[in-house]
Amino acid sequence: TPSRPRPNAVPQSANPSSVVAMEIAFSREASEKGENTTFRRYAAKEALVFRPHPVLFSEFSKGVADSGTATKWQPYKVFMSCDGRAAVTTGAWQINGTNGYFTTVWLWHPKDRSDSVALERGTGGEGEWKWILRHGDALAAPRPTPEIIETKVASCKGQANAPINAPDEGVQMKTMFSRDQSLNWEWQLRPDKSRTVTVRLWNGIDFDDVLTDRVAKPAAM
């Protein structure tokens, strides 16, 4: 019996367009069915948001009712792992005359997680995208709308490693990786509650920093 190929040997399973379509449907559903309801439906059990410290979305959203006006958002860039099982989207949002940006980390959840073939196929099998990290900030002026949505897939060449960075003293930090380690994302929360979210993509030799979001410390209450 021939052995199954390694996950990072099937680049054809990486399909950024599926994430773009999902983000557009996600935003449309939020407008039609309610923002909190929709976020709960798309959230993984371990999904985190910042308020300004990291909290489980399942806890934060308990008892939160949908408002009459939902945030609208549009993806501008998509970064995807070589195996197609993890992706990061970033773009713009608008609500009540206020503009901002968002960054969301998505993982592919096969319909039957015990099915090893579906796990190897990644987005080629039946399943759905679930978000595990969502953050963003308001902006004084909206981000320019790009002519096309930028997509970039990690290289399937070489062997992506799992770099470990040590945070500065007093800084809370967490780094996570796609299953094939070709995409990683890291957040750092400083004592003043400012934070940085960094996304890195494997280029076949090393990691490129493809996204760095910096959120200033909250205004004094």
SULMOZI-V980334 format. One record per residue. RES is the residue in one small letter. NEAR is the number of other ideal C-beta (glycine too) atoms within 12 Angstrom. Layout:
res=RES near=NEAR
res=RES near=NEAR
//
This chain:
res=t near=3
res=p near=4
res=s near=7
res=r near=14
res=p near=18
res=r near=18
res=p near=32
res=n near=31
res=a near=20
res=v near=26
res=p near=28
res=q near=16
res=s near=33
res=a near=38
res=n near=28
res=p near=35
res=s near=20
res=s near=29
res=v near=40
res=v near=29
res=a near=21
res=m near=28
res=e near=39
res=i near=22
res=a near=22
res=f near=38
res=s near=31
res=r near=18
res=e near=24
res=a near=29
res=s near=23
res=e near=15
res=k near=19
res=g near=21
res=e near=30
res=n near=25
res=t near=21
res=t near=25
res=f near=31
res=r near=29
res=r near=23
res=y near=31
res=a near=32
res=a near=28
res=k near=15
res=e near=21
res=a near=31
res=l near=32
res=v near=33
res=f near=31
res=r near=20
res=p near=25
res=h near=20
res=p near=26
res=v near=20
res=l near=22
res=f near=30
res=s near=20
res=e near=18
res=f near=22
res=s near=26
res=k near=12
res=g near=10
res=v near=18
res=a near=12
res=d near=22
res=s near=15
res=g near=10
res=t near=15
res=a near=25
res=t near=30
res=k near=28
res=w near=35
res=q near=29
res=p near=38
res=y near=29
res=k near=32
res=v near=43
res=f near=43
res=m near=43
res=s near=45
res=c near=40
res=d near=39
res=g near=43
res=r near=42
res=a near=46
res=a near=49
res=v near=48
res=t near=45
res=t near=42
res=g near=38
res=a near=32
res=w near=34
res=q near=26
res=i near=23
res=n near=14
res=g near=10
res=t near=19
res=n near=25
res=g near=28
res=y near=34
res=f near=41
res=t near=43
res=t near=45
res=v near=45
res=w near=42
res=l near=38
res=w near=41
res=h near=29
res=p near=27
res=k near=16
res=d near=14
res=r near=19
res=s near=9
res=d near=16
res=s near=13
res=v near=19
res=a near=22
res=l near=29
res=e near=26
res=r near=27
res=g near=39
res=t near=38
res=g near=24
res=g near=23
res=e near=17
res=g near=25
res=e near=23
res=w near=37
res=k near=31
res=w near=37
res=i near=32
res=l near=40
res=r near=42
res=h near=39
res=g near=31
res=d near=29
res=a near=23
res=l near=20
res=a near=11
res=a near=12
res=p near=21
res=r near=26
res=p near=13
res=t near=14
res=p near=16
res=e near=7
res=i near=13
res=i near=24
res=e near=21
res=t near=29
res=k near=29
res=v near=39
res=a near=43
res=s near=27
res=c near=31
res=k near=17
res=g near=18
res=q near=18
res=a near=32
res=n near=16
res=a near=20
res=p near=17
res=i near=12
res=n near=19
res=a near=11
res=p near=20
res=d near=13
res=e near=9
res=g near=12
res=v near=20
res=q near=24
res=m near=23
res=k near=26
res=t near=27
res=m near=27
res=f near=30
res=s near=39
res=r near=28
res=d near=38
res=q near=31
res=s near=45
res=l near=46
res=n near=37
res=w near=43
res=e near=34
res=w near=38
res=q near=30
res=l near=30
res=r near=23
res=p near=16
res=d near=18
res=k near=23
res=s near=23
res=r near=36
res=t near=32
res=v near=39
res=t near=34
res=v near=41
res=r near=34
res=l near=39
res=w near=38
res=n near=22
res=g near=19
res=i near=14
res=d near=18
res=f near=31
res=d near=22
res=d near=21
res=v near=30
res=l near=35
res=t near=20
res=d near=35
res=r near=20
res=v near=29
res=a near=17
res=k near=17
res=p near=18
res=a near=12
res=a near=6
res=m near=6
//
